[in-house]
Structures are given as C-alpha cells and as structure tokens.
C-alpha cells in the first residue's frame, strides 16, 4: 500500500471517474458521492497508482481483485443503502466496497475467506478512518450471530444462492448477489417480501472471482 496522501490531482481524478460512471448509467447521487470521497488509490501499490481511477478491476493478491468502480457503484445502487442500515458484506477483499458502504452511513459487517486479505484489511481500513466489523470466515454461512440484516451484498461469483443468507435478511431486506458457475454471472436482486418469499430480479451479466466454497480454517 502507498502512503496515505490524497492530493488535488487524486480528487480531480475521482470527479472525472464519477462523471464517467454517470455516463455509464449510475444514477444514485449518494453512491456517486461515496465514490468521489473514497480514495481508491490507497488500495493500490505505488507502481499501479496511475491505474487507480480507471474504470477497471485490478489484482490485489491472493487471487482476488479490487472490483471495477462501475461494478461497485452498480451493486451498491441495487442495494438501496440508507444511513443506519445494517449491511452484511460477503467478500471484504481490498475493503474498497466496504468503504463505499460506510461512506453512505451503513453499519457494515464484512466477511473475508482469504486470511491474507482479512489480516491486511482489518488493520488498513481503520488507518483510513473507516470502522467496520471484520470477520474471517465462510461467507456461505453469513453471520447468524449478528442477524438479521437489512441488506446483504455478495462481491464474488456464487454458484448458487446460499439459503443461510436468505434466512438472515429482514422482511423488506435486499440481497444482491452475482450467481453462476461459469466465467460470467447473472446479477440477482432478492427482495424479501415475507418469510420464505422473495421477489427476484436479474440485472445483467458481470464477471467476478469465484466465491470460495471451502470453510475457513
């Protein structure tokens, strides 16, 4: 990670990124404000800083990536985040998506399966001033001890929708999850309208790294 300096140049690059995301169809002003505030370059090694505000995904180690800003914005827009909502994030990764949720006023509980990323992110985000509840564990199981959640966001490609996550949603809650076993997943939005009853929408094709199936060790 690089030294935490957020220059006028970086801020200008974020404003340009926000304009690009608007052109690509992101309409939620609160999502765009969060994208403009979070210094994405903090998540990049110095050698890659020039790429930090391109609308592209980049490797972050342990076989994972920091998601494309458009994908982060699109998933967050689908999630319909309001201040104070209790959000479960499956796949902390770099922590960039976590910061976007925190900027929007969510109370974030986030799970990471990769120990390397978990150890790094739980220390790094507080350095940036972002406070979430970090857990090392199996995202398929969710966090039953802290359920229910108003929103659940899955940031990896899941071969199926885990039943445990559906159970941990409040009635009226929303789960956003990319589903599919191949290289491309279908972005699904599950809205819980009653116990064991969901309104399901398909929101387009995306590419994510696979959600790991082995339990955390």
trRosetta pair geometry for C-beta under 8 A, 3 or more apart (Angstrom, degrees):
i j d omega theta_ij theta_ji phi_ij phi_ji
1 42 6.6 15 -163 173 107 65
1 43 7.3 -44 -119 -128 96 24
1 44 7.9 97 -129 68 55 25
1 45 7.1 -81 -80 -91 22 52
1 124 6.5 167 -65 -129 165 130
2 5 7.8 -74 131 29 106 85
2 41 7.0 -36 48 147 135 90
2 42 6.9 -127 57 -131 87 42
2 44 6.8 0 -5 84 115 69
2 45 6.9 122 -46 -160 88 27
2 46 4.8 119 -94 -73 110 78
2 49 6.5 36 -40 -81 159 116
4 39 7.7 115 -154 83 79 153
4 42 5.9 25 -116 -119 81 113
4 127 6.9 -163 -47 140 150 106
4 128 6.7 -168 -127 -100 138 72
5 10 8.0 153 116 -8 69 145
6 10 5.2 -114 -158 78 62 142
6 11 6.7 77 161 -54 95 90
6 39 4.7 -107 -100 -92 115 139
6 41 7.9 150 -108 53 70 113
6 42 7.9 -32 -73 -53 95 105
7 10 4.9 107 53 4 70 97
7 11 7.1 -130 102 -1 42 87
8 11 5.5 -55 -148 38 35 113
8 12 6.2 39 152 -22 67 105
9 12 5.7 -55 -150 35 30 112
9 13 6.5 31 152 -19 64 104
10 13 5.6 -54 -150 35 33 112
10 14 6.6 34 151 -20 65 102
10 39 6.2 21 156 -136 139 98
10 41 5.7 -98 -130 12 122 140
10 52 7.8 -19 -134 91 96 139
10 53 7.6 170 -151 -45 63 133
11 14 5.7 -51 -152 33 34 112
11 15 6.7 36 150 -20 64 101
12 15 5.6 -50 -150 33 35 112
12 16 6.5 36 151 -18 65 103
13 16 5.6 -52 -150 36 34 113
13 17 6.4 40 149 -23 65 103
13 52 7.5 71 125 85 146 96
13 53 3.9 157 154 27 114 172
14 17 5.4 -49 -148 34 35 115
14 18 6.5 40 152 -22 65 101
14 35 7.0 174 -169 136 96 73
14 36 5.0 120 143 -142 114 53
14 37 7.8 159 164 -20 153 14
14 39 7.6 -84 -64 -108 138 49
14 40 7.3 150 -98 9 99 102
14 53 6.2 -115 -74 -119 49 127
15 18 5.6 -49 -151 32 34 114
15 19 6.7 37 149 -19 63 101
15 36 6.2 48 -86 -132 57 108
16 19 5.6 -50 -153 33 35 114
16 20 6.5 38 148 -20 65 104
16 53 7.0 76 71 151 103 132
17 20 5.5 -53 -151 35 34 114
17 21 6.4 34 151 -19 67 104
17 35 6.6 -130 111 152 113 117
17 36 7.9 175 71 -92 98 62
17 40 7.9 32 -3 12 178 143
17 53 4.9 -118 -56 -170 126 95
17 55 6.8 153 -143 -66 90 87
17 69 5.9 -29 180 127 123 172
18 21 5.7 -53 -147 36 33 111
18 22 6.5 39 151 -23 64 101
18 32 5.0 93 -151 -169 106 98
18 35 5.6 150 -91 94 88 117
18 36 5.0 0 -58 -72 141 99
19 22 5.6 -51 -153 31 33 114
19 23 6.6 34 150 -19 64 103
20 23 5.7 -54 -154 34 33 113
20 24 6.5 25 151 -13 65 110
20 55 5.9 -139 127 -43 138 133
21 24 5.5 -59 -146 43 35 109
21 26 4.3 -14 155 28 98 135
21 32 6.4 180 89 -110 128 95
21 35 6.5 17 10 105 163 172
21 55 7.3 164 -73 -105 78 127
21 69 6.4 -95 -77 128 122 110
21 70 5.9 -177 -118 -99 88 72
21 73 5.2 63 -159 26 138 175
22 25 7.9 136 179 4 27 10
22 26 6.0 -78 -86 65 37 82
22 27 7.7 89 -135 -90 69 44
22 32 6.8 37 -66 -111 92 144
24 55 7.6 146 -30 -156 157 163
24 70 5.6 -55 113 -122 156 125
26 31 6.3 -116 -179 97 117 130
26 32 6.2 141 124 -71 119 99
26 70 7.2 -147 -43 -138 121 69
26 73 4.6 -23 -112 145 147 131
26 74 6.7 -108 -91 -74 97 62
26 77 6.1 -155 -142 -53 83 145
27 77 7.1 94 49 -143 70 138
28 31 4.0 64 91 8 112 113
28 32 6.7 165 91 -11 60 85
28 73 7.8 180 51 -177 105 87
28 76 7.4 -140 72 110 147 90
28 77 4.4 -179 0 -118 132 92
29 32 5.6 -58 -147 41 35 111
29 33 6.2 40 153 -24 68 103
30 33 5.6 -46 -145 32 33 114
30 34 6.6 35 153 -19 62 103
30 81 7.2 -142 113 78 131 93
30 104 5.6 83 154 -127 111 101
31 34 5.8 -58 -156 35 31 111
31 35 6.5 32 149 -20 66 105
31 73 5.3 109 155 -151 124 79
31 76 4.9 144 -124 104 114 118
31 77 5.1 -48 -40 -72 163 79
31 81 7.8 114 -78 38 84 111
31 100 7.4 27 -149 -179 70 116
31 104 7.2 -1 -88 -84 50 132
32 35 5.5 -48 -146 34 36 114
32 36 6.4 37 153 -20 65 105
32 73 7.2 45 -79 -138 61 125
33 36 5.7 -57 -151 36 31 112
33 37 6.4 25 153 -19 65 110
33 103 7.5 -165 111 145 83 119
34 37 5.7 -60 -147 36 32 109
34 38 6.2 20 164 -16 70 109
34 76 7.4 -116 68 158 144 160
34 99 7.9 158 178 125 102 72
34 100 4.7 94 141 -153 129 71
34 101 8.0 73 -166 -44 156 17
34 103 3.8 139 -132 94 95 131
34 104 5.2 -38 -69 -53 141 87
35 38 6.6 -58 -137 35 25 100
35 69 6.3 87 -145 -165 123 112
35 72 7.5 136 -99 100 104 117
35 73 5.9 -7 -65 -85 138 110
35 100 6.7 16 -73 -119 60 113
37 103 5.3 156 74 -142 133 140
38 96 6.8 120 145 -157 140 74
38 99 4.6 120 -128 124 132 124
38 100 5.8 -77 -16 -75 154 66
38 103 5.9 -108 -53 -40 102 145
39 42 4.7 78 103 -19 104 107
39 128 7.6 -153 47 -144 107 121
40 43 6.0 -53 -174 27 54 111
40 44 7.4 45 138 -18 72 108
40 52 5.0 156 105 173 95 95
40 53 6.3 134 62 -82 127 65
40 66 7.7 135 -165 157 98 142
40 69 7.1 -50 -91 -83 158 112
40 96 6.2 42 -124 -134 81 126
41 44 5.5 -60 -156 33 51 115
41 49 5.5 44 -154 -145 112 83
41 52 3.7 36 -92 -176 74 172
41 53 7.1 -32 -57 -38 96 88
42 128 6.2 91 154 -99 165 126
43 52 7.5 137 57 -134 81 103
43 60 7.0 -39 167 -113 101 123
43 66 5.5 116 133 -101 138 153
43 94 4.6 56 -156 172 129 133
43 95 7.1 -168 -103 60 117 86
43 96 5.3 -36 -51 -66 162 109
44 48 4.5 -123 -174 89 112 103
44 49 5.5 152 103 -90 129 49
44 51 6.8 172 -133 69 150 89
44 52 4.8 -120 -2 -87 148 101
44 58 7.0 25 -108 89 102 153
44 66 7.8 -92 -72 20 78 156
45 48 5.2 72 61 17 79 102
45 49 7.8 -106 99 -44 42 72
46 49 5.7 -16 -156 -30 41 114
48 51 5.0 -48 179 36 83 116
48 52 7.1 112 125 -56 82 77
48 58 6.4 129 177 -175 145 153
49 52 5.6 -23 -161 -21 47 118
51 54 5.1 -53 -162 20 63 121
51 56 6.7 -63 -176 63 104 121
51 58 6.0 110 123 -76 134 144
53 69 7.9 22 -151 -37 49 149
55 68 5.8 49 170 -171 66 97
55 69 5.2 -90 -123 47 71 104
55 70 5.3 50 -167 -24 116 103
56 68 5.7 -49 -154 -111 15 91
57 65 4.5 38 170 158 112 137
57 66 6.4 177 -153 82 66 52
57 67 5.5 -38 -106 -145 102 30
57 68 4.6 -62 -47 -47 79 75
57 71 7.4 7 -66 20 107 139
58 65 6.2 156 80 -156 26 89
58 66 5.4 -3 57 47 81 98
59 64 7.4 117 -153 84 61 42
59 65 5.6 -59 -96 -101 38 75
60 64 5.4 -40 58 94 98 91
60 65 6.1 129 2 -140 91 21
60 66 5.1 97 -51 -35 124 85
60 93 6.6 94 55 178 150 88
60 94 4.8 -126 -122 -75 164 104
60 117 7.2 69 116 -110 116 113
61 64 6.7 -6 78 46 47 88
61 116 6.4 -109 132 126 119 135
61 117 7.1 167 87 -75 100 89
62 114 4.4 99 159 -170 150 146
62 116 4.8 178 -69 63 130 129
62 117 5.5 -110 37 -36 153 103
63 114 7.8 -170 51 -99 90 142
63 209 6.8 137 139 -154 84 140
64 93 5.4 -164 163 -130 136 89
64 94 7.7 -174 121 -40 119 77
64 114 6.3 -122 -29 -1 134 160
64 117 6.3 5 33 -67 153 149
64 209 5.7 -135 -125 38 58 168
65 93 7.5 -24 78 -153 39 131
65 209 6.0 156 14 -31 96 121
66 93 6.6 146 -99 148 54 124
66 94 4.3 3 -94 -7 98 152
66 96 5.4 72 -153 1 106 143
67 71 4.7 -108 170 82 115 123
67 72 5.1 139 93 -54 120 90
67 93 7.4 75 -20 105 90 170
67 96 7.2 -154 39 76 83 126
67 97 6.6 39 29 -55 127 115
67 155 6.6 -108 -42 -167 139 109
67 208 7.7 -18 -106 -115 110 86
68 71 4.4 87 65 4 90 106
68 72 7.1 -161 90 -6 47 84
69 72 5.5 -54 -147 38 36 113
69 73 6.1 33 157 -17 69 108
70 73 5.7 -58 -146 41 30 110
70 74 6.0 30 156 -22 67 109
71 74 5.7 -53 -140 37 28 111
71 75 6.3 26 161 -15 64 106
71 206 6.1 114 -125 -150 113 131
71 208 8.0 157 -174 -81 148 89
72 75 6.3 -58 -147 39 24 105
72 76 6.2 19 157 -15 62 113
72 96 6.7 -68 -107 120 152 108
72 97 5.3 -147 -133 -97 105 87
72 100 6.0 143 166 -15 117 164
73 76 5.8 -61 -145 41 27 109
73 77 6.1 32 155 -24 65 107
73 100 8.0 -131 -85 -154 55 153
74 77 5.7 -52 -147 33 28 113
74 78 6.6 29 153 -18 62 104
74 187 7.6 -49 131 -136 119 168
74 203 7.9 166 165 138 110 126
74 206 8.0 -177 87 -85 142 137
75 78 5.7 -56 -153 36 32 112
75 79 6.4 37 149 -28 65 106
75 97 7.6 -13 79 -137 132 127
75 153 6.2 96 157 -152 117 114
75 155 7.2 106 144 -101 173 78
75 176 5.3 142 -161 135 83 143
75 187 7.4 -133 -94 -143 81 127
76 79 5.4 -51 -151 28 35 118
76 81 6.4 -39 -172 -3 84 125
76 97 7.4 -167 -63 -151 109 88
76 100 5.7 -85 -87 133 153 131
76 101 7.0 -148 -121 -77 111 73
76 104 7.4 165 -174 -26 122 154
76 153 7.7 7 -91 -115 57 150
77 80 7.7 30 169 -63 37 52
78 174 7.5 -167 142 160 75 135
78 176 4.8 116 103 -109 120 135
78 187 7.3 -158 -51 160 169 123
78 189 5.3 -131 -179 -90 118 125
78 203 6.2 -30 -104 -95 139 179
79 87 7.4 43 176 -128 137 125
79 151 5.1 70 -172 -165 102 137
79 153 5.6 -25 -93 -79 137 112
79 174 6.0 160 -148 100 50 127
79 176 5.2 -84 -76 -8 81 137
80 151 7.5 -168 66 -98 71 130
80 174 6.1 90 39 12 107 161
81 85 6.0 -144 -151 48 67 138
81 87 6.8 -10 -117 -71 109 141
81 101 6.3 -151 -121 -136 158 74
81 104 4.6 61 113 126 132 145
81 105 7.5 152 149 59 104 78
81 106 5.3 -61 -159 -59 121 119
81 151 6.5 -67 -95 -4 76 170
82 85 5.3 100 61 -30 73 116
82 104 7.9 -107 -129 154 7 103
82 105 7.3 -45 148 82 40 119
83 104 6.9 -142 -77 149 63 61
83 105 2.9 -31 -117 125 81 152
83 106 7.4 -122 -127 -58 34 42
84 105 6.2 -16 -21 145 52 108
84 106 7.7 -47 47 -116 14 37
84 107 6.9 8 -162 -17 33 102
85 105 7.8 83 22 105 77 85
85 106 5.2 -37 71 -121 85 84
85 107 7.0 -157 94 26 36 79
85 150 4.1 -113 -162 80 95 148
85 151 5.7 46 149 0 131 112
86 106 7.5 134 -110 -171 12 83
86 107 5.0 -27 -106 70 62 110
86 109 7.2 19 -179 -3 86 109
86 148 7.9 111 85 109 133 57
86 149 5.1 -129 113 -137 97 65
86 150 5.0 117 49 5 71 96
86 151 7.5 167 87 29 47 72
87 101 5.5 -127 83 -169 156 136
87 106 4.3 1 3 180 128 136
87 107 6.8 152 20 71 74 51
87 108 5.2 -23 72 -105 101 66
87 109 7.1 -180 90 29 49 70
87 149 6.5 85 -130 -172 19 115
87 150 6.7 -51 -71 64 59 90
87 151 4.5 -17 -113 72 84 104
87 152 7.3 166 -162 -87 61 30
87 153 6.5 12 -178 1 109 107
88 109 5.0 -25 -107 74 67 102
88 110 7.6 159 -164 -86 46 40
88 111 7.5 13 -175 -6 91 104
88 142 6.3 21 170 -151 157 91
88 143 6.1 -164 -125 24 125 110
88 146 7.7 146 -89 93 110 115
88 147 7.9 -12 -53 -92 144 78
88 149 4.4 -73 -12 -97 107 167
88 151 7.3 -172 29 97 65 55
88 152 4.6 -11 66 -114 103 80
88 153 7.3 176 90 27 54 63
88 165 7.7 -161 96 -138 139 91
88 168 6.8 12 1 123 162 132
89 92 6.5 93 110 -87 118 58
89 97 6.6 160 -148 111 140 114
89 98 6.0 -150 52 -91 168 80
89 101 6.7 -146 -60 -4 130 162
89 108 6.0 6 -6 -164 117 102
89 109 7.1 173 22 86 72 47
89 110 4.1 -10 64 -111 110 87
89 111 7.1 -176 91 24 61 65
89 152 7.9 177 -79 -158 27 52
89 153 5.1 -14 -113 67 70 101
89 155 6.7 14 -174 -13 93 117
90 111 5.6 -11 -122 57 55 109
90 139 3.8 101 -158 -160 104 122
90 142 7.4 -63 -81 -99 114 61
90 152 7.0 33 -16 179 106 94
90 153 6.9 -165 24 95 74 50
90 154 4.4 -12 61 -112 121 70
90 155 6.6 179 83 18 63 72
90 156 7.1 -97 120 25 94 96
90 165 7.3 -45 -45 -102 144 133
90 211 7.3 15 139 -130 120 124
91 111 7.2 6 -29 83 31 74
91 112 6.7 74 -144 -108 28 63
91 113 7.5 -24 -100 5 65 97
91 139 6.1 8 -44 -89 71 158
91 154 6.5 75 7 -166 118 54
91 155 3.9 -141 83 62 125 94
91 156 4.5 161 -86 -20 152 103
91 211 7.0 -96 -65 -112 125 87
92 95 5.8 6 170 -81 93 65
92 98 5.9 11 -145 -48 80 132
92 110 4.4 94 -89 150 97 120
92 111 6.7 -161 -30 84 94 22
92 112 3.8 -58 29 -61 110 110
92 117 6.5 166 84 134 100 112
92 118 6.7 100 50 -100 139 64
92 121 5.3 163 140 100 128 163
92 134 6.8 33 -91 -133 157 91
93 96 7.2 -46 98 26 112 85
93 97 6.9 61 50 18 120 110
93 112 7.0 -170 -30 -114 31 110
93 117 6.2 -56 -145 -176 25 147
93 121 7.6 104 94 -74 31 151
93 155 6.2 -93 -12 111 128 138
94 117 7.4 -79 -73 -151 34 112
94 121 6.8 154 173 -95 23 117
95 98 4.7 -53 -159 39 61 125
95 99 6.1 67 144 -27 81 97
95 110 7.9 103 -117 126 70 164
95 121 4.2 166 -52 -148 119 112
95 124 6.4 178 25 84 159 112
95 125 4.8 -141 -172 -69 145 113
95 130 7.5 143 167 86 116 143
96 99 5.8 -53 -155 31 32 111
96 100 6.8 34 149 -20 64 101
97 100 5.5 -49 -152 31 38 114
97 101 6.6 38 151 -17 67 103
97 153 7.3 -150 158 124 131 141
97 155 5.7 -173 28 -95 168 149
98 101 5.9 -59 -156 37 31 110
98 102 6.3 28 150 -17 67 108
98 108 5.7 133 -154 153 82 156
98 110 5.2 -24 -104 -69 120 161
98 121 7.6 105 21 177 152 127
98 125 6.4 -44 101 -110 133 149
98 130 6.9 117 120 147 99 139
98 132 5.3 -66 -176 -39 121 161
99 102 5.5 -55 -144 39 33 111
99 103 6.2 40 154 -25 66 103
99 125 6.7 -156 -71 -134 94 104
99 128 7.0 -34 -107 108 130 146
99 130 5.0 -79 -110 -99 82 162
100 103 5.7 -51 -149 31 30 114
100 104 6.7 23 153 -14 61 108
101 104 5.8 -63 -155 39 32 109
101 106 4.4 -52 169 48 89 137
101 108 5.0 106 107 -85 128 128
101 153 7.5 -150 -79 19 137 150
102 105 7.8 80 -179 -50 34 11
102 106 6.4 -89 -86 59 33 81
102 108 5.6 -73 -68 -2 83 134
102 130 5.0 120 79 -151 164 102
102 131 7.2 144 -140 54 139 51
102 132 6.2 -103 -70 -66 124 97
106 151 7.4 -67 -132 49 133 130
107 133 7.9 30 166 -4 82 111
108 132 4.1 -44 88 -129 109 108
108 133 6.8 -175 101 27 56 75
109 132 7.2 172 -91 176 21 92
109 133 4.5 -21 -111 70 69 116
109 135 6.9 22 179 -5 86 120
109 143 5.7 -93 147 31 139 160
109 146 5.6 163 -113 109 165 154
109 149 7.3 -118 42 -100 123 124
110 132 5.3 19 7 148 116 140
110 133 7.0 148 19 77 67 59
110 134 5.9 -23 70 -110 92 57
110 135 6.9 174 89 28 43 80
111 135 4.7 -32 -102 79 72 104
111 136 7.6 126 -156 -120 68 11
111 137 5.3 -67 -149 62 113 90
111 138 7.7 -34 171 75 138 20
111 139 4.9 160 100 -92 129 77
111 142 7.7 -156 -16 -142 152 27
111 143 6.7 -171 -58 -51 121 104
112 117 5.3 -131 -178 97 141 106
112 118 4.1 -179 82 -78 124 87
112 121 6.7 125 -37 42 159 139
112 134 7.4 -15 10 -164 108 92
112 135 7.5 156 22 84 64 53
112 136 6.2 -37 72 -110 80 59
113 118 8.0 -176 52 -45 12 118
113 136 7.7 111 -115 -164 21 64
113 137 7.2 -58 -94 95 61 26
113 138 6.6 57 -105 -107 102 40
113 139 6.0 -74 -47 -13 109 100
113 212 4.8 -168 121 55 160 128
113 214 7.9 121 -173 73 127 76
113 216 5.8 -142 -140 -80 67 94
114 117 4.3 55 88 18 112 109
114 118 6.4 173 87 -16 55 87
114 212 7.8 126 -54 -5 80 150
115 118 5.4 -55 -142 38 32 115
115 119 6.1 32 161 -20 68 106
115 136 6.3 43 -108 -147 68 133
115 216 7.8 124 -64 -153 89 101
116 119 6.3 -58 -151 34 23 107
116 120 6.5 15 155 -13 60 112
117 120 5.8 -61 -147 41 32 109
117 121 5.7 20 164 -15 70 115
118 121 6.3 -63 -137 40 22 102
118 122 6.1 18 169 -19 62 112
118 134 6.8 139 -160 171 83 115
118 136 4.4 69 -170 -93 165 98
119 122 6.6 -57 -142 32 20 106
119 123 7.1 5 161 -3 55 112
120 123 6.6 -82 -168 43 27 100
120 124 5.7 12 156 -17 71 123
121 124 5.5 -60 -129 41 33 108
121 125 5.9 31 176 -22 71 106
121 134 6.9 169 103 -125 96 136
122 125 7.0 -40 -132 28 19 105
122 126 7.7 15 163 -5 48 108
122 134 4.0 -170 -105 96 104 171
123 126 6.7 -70 -165 40 30 104
123 127 6.8 33 147 -24 66 109
124 127 5.5 -56 -157 30 37 117
124 128 6.8 30 151 -15 68 104
125 128 5.6 -58 -154 37 38 110
125 130 4.3 -73 178 77 94 106
125 131 7.5 157 127 -79 106 23
125 132 6.4 -17 124 17 156 104
125 134 7.9 158 38 -64 134 126
126 129 7.4 59 -169 -75 36 12
126 130 6.8 -108 -79 66 32 54
126 131 6.3 54 -103 -91 82 68
133 146 7.5 158 113 -119 156 165
135 143 6.4 149 7 -93 170 122
136 216 5.8 150 148 -163 80 153
137 141 6.9 -80 151 58 114 118
137 143 7.8 111 71 -87 148 81
137 215 8.0 -27 -170 -167 65 75
137 216 4.7 -114 -131 8 32 146
138 141 4.7 62 91 7 103 110
138 214 7.9 -119 -109 115 106 40
138 215 4.5 -40 -72 -131 137 66
138 216 5.2 -137 -47 -6 72 87
139 142 7.3 41 -174 -71 46 39
139 154 7.1 116 162 -127 131 93
139 156 7.4 111 70 37 164 124
139 162 7.9 177 125 -4 72 157
139 211 6.3 -104 76 -162 133 111
139 212 7.8 100 25 55 110 77
140 162 4.6 177 -157 -103 70 145
140 164 6.6 89 148 39 60 127
140 165 7.8 -93 -161 -32 38 104
140 211 7.4 122 -64 146 87 123
140 213 7.0 45 -40 -135 143 56
141 144 7.2 -68 161 -18 88 99
141 162 7.6 -103 -59 175 23 147
141 164 5.3 -44 -147 120 37 169
141 215 7.8 43 -22 -120 127 97
142 147 6.7 43 137 -65 129 121
142 149 8.0 -137 -165 -1 121 131
142 152 7.3 -43 -119 -128 114 137
142 162 7.2 180 -33 109 96 134
142 164 4.8 -160 10 131 112 105
142 165 5.0 158 -65 -90 122 63
142 167 7.9 -161 31 64 156 88
142 168 4.6 -170 159 -4 160 158
143 146 4.4 -5 129 38 118 106
143 147 6.4 160 92 -42 68 80
143 149 8.0 83 57 -47 101 123
143 168 7.2 108 58 -150 58 154
144 147 5.3 -40 -141 8 38 122
144 164 7.0 -78 -62 -167 103 108
144 167 7.9 -1 -107 101 97 116
144 168 6.4 -120 -98 -91 57 115
146 149 7.6 46 115 -65 90 94
147 167 7.5 27 -180 115 163 79
147 168 3.8 -105 -116 -143 134 92
148 168 5.7 170 -129 -178 62 52
148 169 6.3 31 -166 145 106 11
148 170 4.5 121 129 -65 135 73
148 173 7.1 -140 161 -37 113 154
149 152 5.5 97 92 -63 138 86
149 168 5.6 32 14 141 99 96
149 169 6.2 -51 68 -106 79 48
149 170 6.8 -139 82 -12 29 87
149 173 6.4 106 100 -148 64 148
150 169 8.0 50 -161 -152 11 70
150 170 5.7 -15 -99 25 50 125
150 172 7.9 -32 -145 101 76 91
150 173 5.2 -162 -165 -114 33 98
150 174 7.8 10 148 27 63 76
151 173 6.2 -159 -74 -163 38 90
151 174 5.3 -5 -119 63 80 86
151 175 7.6 160 -165 -83 51 39
151 176 7.8 3 -173 3 97 97
152 165 5.4 163 150 -171 163 105
152 168 6.8 92 -69 90 139 106
152 169 6.1 -94 -4 -80 118 95
152 173 7.3 55 -4 156 88 121
152 174 7.6 -160 34 101 64 49
152 175 4.5 -8 65 -112 105 81
152 176 7.4 -176 93 28 58 59
152 177 7.7 0 113 -55 99 104
153 175 7.9 -174 -75 -154 32 51
153 176 5.2 0 -118 59 70 102
153 177 7.9 177 -158 -71 34 62
154 158 5.8 -15 156 -29 153 125
154 165 7.4 -11 -58 -134 119 165
154 175 7.5 29 -10 -178 103 91
154 176 6.9 -158 30 97 72 59
154 177 4.0 37 37 -116 129 83
154 178 6.7 -137 99 24 103 68
154 211 6.8 -22 -177 -85 116 138
155 208 7.0 -175 162 -144 47 132
156 178 7.4 -132 115 56 22 110
156 208 5.3 166 -151 151 35 124
156 209 5.6 -50 -134 82 94 75
156 210 6.3 37 170 139 107 20
156 211 3.8 134 104 -77 116 73
156 212 7.5 -25 143 -6 162 64
157 178 5.1 -62 -106 108 62 113
157 179 7.5 133 -163 -117 67 12
157 180 6.0 -56 -166 64 110 78
157 181 8.0 143 145 -106 114 20
157 185 4.3 -163 -128 -51 101 139
157 207 7.7 -38 -60 -167 131 38
157 208 3.9 162 -41 73 85 104
157 209 6.7 -164 12 92 96 24
157 210 5.2 -55 67 -107 100 46
157 211 6.0 -145 77 -12 41 83
158 161 6.6 90 112 -88 138 39
158 162 7.0 -99 -161 -22 142 89
158 177 5.7 -23 24 177 133 113
158 178 6.7 136 18 82 78 59
158 179 5.5 -36 74 -107 89 63
158 180 8.0 81 71 26 49 41
158 185 7.6 85 37 -137 55 142
158 211 4.5 4 -88 18 67 146
159 179 7.5 34 155 -160 10 70
159 180 7.3 -48 -121 118 41 15
159 181 4.5 41 -125 -85 91 88
159 210 7.8 23 -45 -152 88 102
159 211 7.4 -129 -5 55 71 103
159 213 7.6 -4 12 -75 126 121
160 179 6.8 43 -126 -149 20 108
161 165 7.0 -111 177 61 76 120
161 166 6.6 64 145 -47 111 113
161 175 7.5 96 -153 124 116 144
161 177 6.0 120 -113 87 88 154
161 179 6.1 -36 -55 -97 83 132
161 188 6.9 -79 -77 85 123 152
161 190 7.0 101 -150 -43 149 145
162 165 4.6 85 79 1 99 104
162 166 7.4 -171 98 -6 55 83
163 166 5.7 -55 -154 36 40 112
163 167 6.4 40 151 -21 70 106
164 167 5.7 -56 -151 35 33 113
164 168 6.4 25 155 -18 66 111
165 168 5.8 -62 -148 37 33 108
165 169 7.2 44 152 -33 63 96
165 175 6.0 104 141 -126 113 140
165 177 7.5 101 114 -68 158 144
166 169 6.1 -46 -162 12 36 114
166 175 6.7 -72 -94 -20 61 158
166 190 6.7 -68 -109 139 94 157
166 192 7.3 145 -165 -88 75 113
166 198 7.0 -71 -144 -60 117 140
169 173 3.7 -162 -173 84 94 134
169 174 7.5 168 -144 24 130 13
169 175 5.9 -88 -72 -45 138 103
169 190 7.6 -147 -32 109 168 110
169 192 4.6 161 114 -24 128 145
170 173 4.2 116 54 -39 70 118
170 192 6.9 166 96 71 38 139
171 192 5.4 -119 -123 122 41 108
171 193 7.2 13 -160 154 86 14
171 194 6.1 21 -132 -116 119 29
171 195 6.8 -53 -78 -52 113 60
172 191 7.7 -19 -158 -176 28 88
172 192 6.5 -37 16 77 21 87
172 193 7.7 69 -76 -112 45 35
173 191 7.6 179 92 -149 36 53
173 192 5.0 16 53 29 79 120
174 189 6.4 -19 -164 -168 103 92
174 190 7.0 149 -158 80 50 55
174 191 5.4 -17 -102 -100 78 72
174 192 7.7 -139 -71 7 32 79
175 188 7.9 1 108 109 92 93
175 189 7.3 157 82 -157 54 43
175 190 4.2 -2 56 55 104 106
175 192 7.7 71 -8 -35 98 96
176 187 7.1 -4 -171 -173 88 93
176 188 7.5 167 -152 87 43 52
176 189 5.6 -10 -103 -105 73 75
176 190 8.0 -158 -69 25 31 70
177 187 7.7 160 87 -152 32 52
177 188 5.4 -21 69 63 80 97
177 190 7.2 4 19 1 110 108
178 185 3.6 80 165 112 99 141
178 186 7.0 153 -157 70 62 30
178 187 5.3 -32 -97 -94 74 62
178 188 7.3 150 -107 14 21 77
178 206 5.4 -91 -116 70 132 115
178 208 4.9 131 74 0 153 138
179 185 5.7 143 59 -167 23 102
179 186 5.4 -33 64 62 83 85
179 187 8.0 143 15 -104 73 14
179 188 5.1 15 2 -5 120 127
180 184 6.2 -30 111 103 157 50
180 185 3.7 -172 33 -116 111 62
180 186 5.5 113 -46 5 118 76
182 185 7.7 176 64 -68 70 56
183 207 6.3 -12 156 -126 76 104
184 205 5.0 6 175 -171 120 110
184 206 7.1 147 -159 74 73 25
184 207 5.7 -54 -105 -83 62 77
185 205 7.2 148 76 -152 36 60
185 206 5.7 -31 66 69 87 77
185 207 7.1 136 16 -106 83 27
185 208 5.7 -23 16 23 136 104
186 202 5.3 -34 174 -145 117 106
186 203 8.0 125 172 45 70 54
186 204 7.5 169 -149 94 60 19
186 205 6.3 -38 -96 -96 56 61
187 202 7.0 113 74 -166 58 55
187 203 4.3 -62 96 69 110 94
187 204 5.4 3 31 61 116 68
187 205 7.5 -154 -4 -84 87 11
187 206 5.4 60 -51 3 106 120
188 200 6.3 -20 -166 -164 105 95
188 201 7.1 150 -157 78 55 48
188 202 6.1 -30 -99 -101 68 59
188 203 7.2 169 -92 13 17 90
189 200 7.2 153 80 -154 53 45
189 201 4.6 -8 55 57 102 99
189 203 5.8 60 -16 -26 108 127
190 198 4.8 -21 -164 -168 95 135
190 199 7.5 142 -159 72 45 49
190 200 5.6 -10 -103 -102 70 78
191 198 6.5 140 68 -161 43 72
191 199 4.4 -15 60 58 103 101
191 200 7.9 -160 24 -70 70 35
191 201 7.9 33 -5 -1 103 102
192 197 7.3 101 -163 78 60 58
192 198 5.7 -39 -100 -101 50 80
193 197 5.1 -68 68 112 91 102
193 198 6.6 152 10 -116 86 23
193 199 5.4 78 -36 -21 122 97
194 197 4.0 20 58 45 92 125
208 211 7.9 21 120 -41 125 78
214 217 7.6 -29 144 -24 113 103
